[in-house]
Amino acid sequence: MNQLLPLVVALPLLGAAALVAAGRRLPRIVAESVGCAVAAATAGLTIALLLDSSPDAVAWVGGWHPVGGEGVGIELVGDGPGTGLAALVSVLVVAVLVYSWRYFDEPPHRHAGSFPALVLLFQAGMCGFALTGDLFNAFVFFELMSVVAYALTGYRVEEKKAVQGALTFGVLNSLGAYATLTGIVLLYARTGELNMRRIGQQLDAHGGPDALVLAAFALVLTGLLVKAAALPFHFWLPDAHAVAPTPVCMLLSGVMVELGLYGAWRVYATVFAGPGGVPAPDAGRAFVVLGTLGALVGALMCWQQRHIKRLLAYSTVAHTGLFLAGLGLMKPGSTGGVALYVLGHAGAKAALFACTGILLDRYAGVDEHELHGRAKELRVVGILFVMGALALAGLPPFGTGLGKSVTEEAGGTGFSVLFVAVSAVTAGAVLRVAARVFFGLGPRPADGPGQETDGGGEEPETAGPLGRVPVTMIAVPAFLLAGSLTTGLVPGLVRAVGRAFGAEPQHAPHWTPTGLLLGVASAALGAGLAWAAIQSPPGREPHAWMRPLRRLHSGHIGDYVAWLLVGTALLGGLALPGVLFG
């Protein structure tokens, strides 16, 4: 089975090449069917590899095996975390392509294969990034993923907003990539290796950490945390989500930001976790501080939005902060908890964006105020939206609730307060939208623009406004939410995730009475916040005390580049004590 690992990347690449070559001559239904079939075949292969995965599962692409312990070949590692993430990516890609069935009026006219080809390229980059054991090739897959994401974000290139959002995305992610490449160069200069395990071994053999190791840690992690949209690298995400097509938002928030977190965890655990790297307390401090700040800022900004796609984007920023803080505990239990949290979150967030896409294509808007009561006829979509909100709150038995519970237990009281508060605020914002838009509750909001929060006057992404919602656009979010539920309900899956991240059998993730109570408390608090919000007429402008925070999200690329530099300095500064006194 190990020799099948390269096919996980090769299949979508070949499928994309075939669609690009023949897309102009294929009927649209054939091109989209080919895209779905290739993505589904890749998903089936990743699931088969996941069931057969082991920590020693390795494949060398092209037969370029190491000689004398040294090698320049491309290593793919088929362990549980890597193949599990590749499986999650592939399943979500299938869901996105099914959701997108006959969705667009193709901007590149007479080329029906353009969108499925781009999605397959995105799948190849994400799967390669999840599986690679080589730091430079991780960067290559990282860039393949980024380039395709730029194109997908600006897919509706005839619109100025799409070009602006894609440009912000491109500039910040490119700078993050340059930082990562510079860190890789430093590590190669020190060790003469590009394989992650060999770099870690060579650093340990060299002795304790020094300034070069610290600089490499900060630079490599900068690029990965930009992709993860962790504070203060997160500014591109709301701008990109506001303009990207809905299926692309499902991929960006569903799996791409999680890949950045996975990369940060993988690189630290493999390269920097030994005696020659950055001590765990110092790396953990950096993760916890940035994660906590990101969770709080993301939750506050989420609550203030009325543009539903921006609201969901800031919710992603908040939950990314929670995930990063959980990884910062540096415990197998907390890491396994974060993995479960990520699995549940991917399904819930992708489902919420799918429901938002239905609103956009039916009513030509995603403004919470303007849509007040207009979607009462979409009761099934409204129920799915509420379920997604409750999943964000961590309500049992969703996988988000189990992951949240396990991570809270590992972190103690302070973490529990943070996780409950952030989950409640983000879920409350989504429940507030559901109450107003789908059920028409509360007084009708006053008219008037809300600056960048205004989501009215958008163009439908389909060929025309939807008269009847296609069954695929409802079935996909229902399937994704069912997957989020399954993550918290299937004991075998939960135990497998715990084993993959090093948890002892007696400490496998499981529901606890405290975790159940905290999950219910988060959901209840979120519902209470939503109810309080809809009882009073919302103001036209954000609260005055939020204006300084909102000014930080200025929309100017120069400001965001400055914050990227601040983030790199923070990473290095928070890990500095380990170099000075380690």
C-alpha positions, -999 to 999 in steps of 0.1 A, spaced: 0 0 0 29 24 6 37 25 -31 2 39 -37 10 71 -18 23 90 -49 -11 83 -66 -28 105 -40 -10 135 -56 -7 121 -92 -44 113 -97 -58 149 -93 -28 163 -112 -36 140 -142 -73 147 -139 -66 185 -140 -43 181 -170 -69 162 -189 -96 187 -181 -74 216 -192 -64 199 -224 -99 187 -234 -122 212 -215 -130 233 -245 -143 203 -264 -162 186 -236 -198 193 -226 -201 209 -192 -218 179 -177 -189 156 -189 -162 179 -175 -178 182 -141 -185 145 -140 -148 138 -147 -138 162 -120 -161 145 -95 -149 110 -105 -112 119 -101 -118 136 -67 -139 106 -55 -112 81 -67 -86 101 -48 -108 102 -17 -113 64 -18 -76 59 -22 -68 81 8 -94 64 30 -79 30 20 -44 42 29 -57 57 61 -71 23 72 -36 7 64 -15 36 78 15 32 101 42 55 114 67 37 92 47 40 60 71 58 35 73 60 -2 101 76 -23 87 91 -55 105 78 -86 125 53 -66 150 79 -54 159 62 -22 185 76 3 220 63 -1 242 62 30 215 79 50 214 109 26 189 115 -1 174 142 -24 143 123 -34 107 133 -25 96 114 5 59 108 12 49 97 47 17 77 51 13 80 88 -21 85 105 -21 124 108 -9 129 72 -32 104 55 -61 114 78 -57 150 67 -54 140 30 -86 120 34 -104 150 49 -92 172 21 -103 148 -6 -138 142 9 -144 179 12 -132 184 -24 -158 159 -36 -184 177 -15 -174 210 -31 -175 197 -66 -209 181 -61 -222 214 -45 -208 233 -76 -226 210 -101 -236 234 -130 -230 263 -105 -211 289 -125 -217 308 -157 -181 301 -167 -160 333 -168 -135 316 -193 -161 311 -219 -164 278 -237 -140 261 -212 -162 239 -191 -132 222 -174 -116 253 -159 -132 253 -124 -130 215 -117 -94 215 -130 -84 243 -106 -101 224 -77 -83 192 -86 -50 211 -87 -58 225 -52 -65 190 -40 -32 178 -53 -13 206 -36 -31 201 -3 -27 163 -3 10 166 -12 15 191 16 -2 167 41 19 137 31 54 150 23 82 143 47 106 168 30 107 204 40 115 219 6 88 198 -11 64 209 16 72 244 4 66 234 -33 32 219 -25 25 249 -3 31 272 -33 11 250 -57 -18 253 -32 -13 290 -29 -12 298 -66 -44 278 -73 -60 295 -43 -52 329 -57 -69 319 -90 -99 305 -72 -103 335 -50 -103 358 -80 -123 334 -102 -149 360 -110 -122 381 -125 -146 406 -141 -155 420 -107 -131 445 -91 -137 433 -55 -126 398 -65 -94 411 -80 -87 431 -49 -94 402 -25 -72 379 -46 -44 405 -46 -44 409 -8 -44 371 -5 -16 368 -31 7 394 -16 4 383 21 7 345 13 36 352 -11 55 371 16 48 343 40 62 318 15 93 339 11 98 338 49 94 300 49 118 296 21 144 318 39 140 296 70 145 265 49 177 279 35 190 286 70 182 250 81 199 236 49 230 258 56 232 244 91 224 207 84 229 200 47 195 182 48 160 189 35 143 158 49 124 169 81 135 139 102 171 143 91 171 180 98 159 174 133 186 147 139 213 170 126 201 199 148 202 177 178 237 165 169 249 201 166 240 209 202 217 234 218 197 260 199 212 293 188 202 324 169 202 306 136 178 280 148 155 306 164 155 326 132 147 295 111 118 286 136 103 321 133 106 323 95 93 288 87 64 292 111 55 326 97 46 312 63 26 283 78 7 306 102 -1 330 74 -18 301 56 -35 292 89 -48 328 93 -35 329 128 -33 364 144 -15 387 134 -13 370 100 -50 366 95 -59 399 77 -62 383 42 -89 358 52 -120 380 57 -112 400 25 -107 367 5 -139 351 19 -160 382 11 -152 379 -26 -143 343 -33 -170 320 -47 -189 301 -21 -174 267 -30 -139 282 -26 -148 295 8 -158 260 18 -122 249 9 -104 279 24 -121 277 58 -128 239 57 -93 226 51 -67 251 39 -63 270 72 -62 237 90 -34 226 67 -14 256 79 -19 245 115 -10 209 106 22 222 90 31 242 121 26 212 143 44 188 119 74 210 114 78 217 151 73 181 162 97 167 135 123 195 131 125 217 162 112 195 191 146 179 200 174 193 222 189 211 192 156 229 185 133 253 203 123 240 238 87 230 241 78 255 268 90 284 246 73 271 214 42 264 234 42 299 248 43 314 213 14 292 202 -7 299 232 -2 336 232 -9 341 195 -37 316 196 -54 332 226 -52 367 211 -64 354 177 -94 336 194 -105 368 212 -100 392 183 -117 368 159 -147 364 182 -151 401 188 -148 409 151 -172 380 142 -199 394 165 -197 429 148 -202 417 112 -234 418 92 -218 405 60 -225 368 66 -194 356 47 -172 379 66 -189 369 98 -181 332 91 -145 342 81 -138 359 115 -153 328 131 -126 308 114 -100 332 127 -114 327 162 -114 289 160 -80 288 145 -68 307 176 -84 280 198 -67 253 177 -33 270 179 -36 275 217 -45 238 221 -14 228 201 6 251 224 -1 228 253 23 203 238 5 173 251 -6 142 231 -41 145 247 -45 182 237 -31 175 202 -56 147 197 -84 169 210 -74 196 185 -75 170 157 -110 160 166 -120 197 169 -106 203 134 -125 174 119 -158 185 134 -151 222 125 -143 214 88 -177 199 83 -196 225 102 -179 255 87 -181 242 51 -218 235 57 -224 271 69 -207 285 38 -228 262 16 -260 275 32 -248 311 28 -242 304 -9 -278 294 -12 -288 328 3 -265 347 -21 -277 329 -52 -314 332 -43 -316 367 -29 -285 384 -44 -272 394 -10 -255 382 22 -264 412 44 -280 401 77 -301 432 79 -313 433 43 -322 396 44 -343 399 76 -372 374 73 -367 369 35 -356 333 38 -385 320 58 -394 297 29 -360 280 32 -368 261 64 -346 231 57 -316 255 50 -324 274 81 -324 242 102 -290 232 87 -277 267 95 -288 264 131 -272 230 134 -239 245 120 -241 272 146 -246 246 174 -216 227 161 -195 258 163 -206 262 200 -193 227 207 -227 212 216 -226 174 222 -225 151 204 -208 171 175 -171 163 170 -164 199 178 -178 193 212 -157 163 219 -125 180 206 -133 211 226 -139 189 257 -107 170 254 -86 201 248 -102 220 278 -95 190 300 -58 191 290 -56 229 294 -74 234 327 -97 261 340 -82 291 321 -85 272 288 -121 262 296 -131 298 301 -115 308 268 -130 280 248 -165 284 262 -164 322 257 -151 322 222 -173 293 211 -204 310 226 -197 344 209 -191 329 174 -220 306 177 -242 334 190 -234 355 160 -243 327 136 -275 320 156 -284 357 154 -281 355 117 -303 324 116 -330 340 138 -332 371 117 -328 358 82 -345 324 83 -371 330 110 -377 368 109 -373 372 146 -368 406 163 -376 441 149 -366 448 114 -332 465 113 -329 501 102 -317 507 66 -283 520 60 -248 508 50 -224 492 74 -191 500 57 -173 468 49 -198 448 69 -226 456 44 -233 425 23 -261 437 1 -261 442 -36 -240 412 -44 -242 394 -77 -254 358 -77 -227 332 -84 -250 310 -105 -261 318 -140 -291 336 -125 -310 339 -92 -321 305 -80 -358 299 -83 -356 264 -68 -326 253 -47 -310 222 -64 -310 191 -42 -272 189 -44 -269 223 -27 -290 211 2 -276 175 4 -240 186 6 -243 207 39 -265 180 53 -238 154 46 -211 176 60 -230 182 92 -236 145 95 -199 140 92 -193 165 120 -217 145 142 -200 112 133 -167 125 145 -181 128 180 -202 96 180 -180 68 166 -157 54 193 -134 37 168 -127 69 149 -121 88 182 -96 61 194 -79 61 161 -74 98 162 -60 96 197 -35 68 187 -24 88 157 -13 117 179 4 96 206 -23 93 232 -20 62 254 -50 37 252 -61 45 287 -60 83 279 -79 80 246 -102 109 238 -137 104 254 -167 123 266 -166 134 303 -194 149 324 -175 181 327 -170 183 289 -207 176 283 -217 203 307 -193 229 292 -205 220 257 -241 226 267 -231 258 285 -214 272 254 -245 265 232 -268 279 259 -247 311 263 -245 315 225 -283 312 222 -287 337 250 -264 362 233 -283 358 200 -316 362 217 -305 394 234 -291 408 201 -323 403 182 -345 419 209 -331 453 203 -328 471 169 -292 469 157 -274 502 152 -261 513 118 -225 514 129 -204 491 151 -200 499 188 -176 528 195 -154 507 217 -147 483 188 -136 511 164 -98 508 173 -99 471 166 -118 476 134 -93 502 123 -66 476 125 -85 457 98 -81 486 74 -81 468 41 -47 483 31 -21 458 21 8 479 35 -8 477 70 -12 440 67 25 435 56 36 455 87 15 432 109 31 402 92 66 415 103 52 421 138 40 385 139 74 371 128 91 392 155 66 379 181 73 343 172 110 349 176 106 370 208 83 345 226 107 317 219 138 337 227 142 326 264 149 290 252 178 302 231 192 325 258 189 302 288 182 268 272 
